């Protein structure tokens, strides 16, 4: 059934407590990200029952409503219109004066409630300064993902045309269109960094622009001439962050009459000099080390590295620690044109899909849970795994672990080919699963990259399915006679 963006936005707004409770609205490739004044006003059951909502992820005072690719952009536009220009009564009118209600006794509903409880407990245990810092890193880079995806796909298509010798009059234009954003990505990182940390965004962009300015070749730092782009996104982030702190320091000390002139001047001057004579050199060395380490890791221990990365990525997502990888992916894409880590990590989703299918087959009498799996599987195949994680595998327990086993097997498969000289990378971050196919790149050409990545997905599906089917469900989970708790929804004893 096709989701109506206006109705979905109105129902979501009602579920999160109305316009007065919304402090910020943004979206990434699959999620509507909301900042809330009072999270206690959220009716999570109502949110989950909204047609088109695939899942809800709680992150501190922020709520992430998983809607899926394409749908999220349309719903976000309608949601922003409701928040910005209409009263709460408008929202209630569009949903008939009430929010959708979830069935209270279904197996799927109970599993979703268990998943929500697990998420909340995990959130409380992990509300640390490190987690807050990772959230801020995500806020800087997530808004850039749509441009990374679009430019990545164009770069891949252009590469095919160049290799085939087709349309030689068009490929230079496509190169410019696909490469311009990556050439200036430092400016966007600087803009978002200043915005996230409370500075003036354009000043953050101005300071970060120094990193990519061609004229830096005339500047010598530590006895070595600088090069445009040295330090990349890491240098831009550090430069903008330093500029933000300098700006705040100036605002508190410069008289108001002179603030408009001196604060931006001192911010750009001081942060700019520090960037040229320190940050670019340090960030450049760090960026080079990241690229060298990633290549060495796959070339020498590819199968083992893939097994570890593919097996641990689902727990990283659950803990929110996967956000720390975003600047690493961006650095690799900027340096090498693709990130070799993302295809390995994407195998975790394949293990999750295989585990979900096994649960579907084993629990053939549980129509409610099977309905949930059927609705969530298409999103899972496209790399949106939250509905399956929080609605199926994590509440059941063992299927989450066997999904990790499937992810480890798929990662080992892709990593093995990297050891054999055929590493597979992704030209953009964000998509995974089947959605990553158009973004693949590799040393062996597109056909080899597609075959290796597809083989990894198939391995993850099969191993995740077999592991879950064999040991991923208790006798009570399958509704065996004498278990004492139908469908394994009571307290776990294993």
Secondary structure, DSSP 8 states (H G I E B T S, - for coil): ----HHHHHHHHHHHTT-GGGEEEEEE-SSEEEEEES-GGG--HHHHHHSTT--EEEEETTEEEEE--TTHHHHHHHHHHHHHHH--HHHHHHHTTTS-----SS-HHHHHHHHHHHHHHHHHHHT-SHHHHHHHHHHHHHGGGHHHHHHHHHHHHHHHHHHHHT--HHHHHHHHHHHHHHHHTHHHHHHHHHHHHTTS-HHHHHHHHHHHH-GGGGG-EETTEE--TTTTHHHHHHHHHHHHHHHHHHHHTTS-HHHHHHHHHHHHHHHHHHHIIIIIHHHHHHHHHHHHHHHHHHHHHHHHHHHHHHHHHHHHHHHHTGGGGGHHHHHHHHHHHSSBTTHHHHTHHHHHHHHHHHHHHHHTTT-HHHHHHHHHHHHHHHTT--HHHIIIIIHHHSHHHHHHHHHHHHHHHHHHHHHHTT--EEESSSS--GGGGGGGEEETT-HHHHHHHHHHHHHHHHHHHHHHHHHHSS-TTTTT-TT-SSGGG-S----
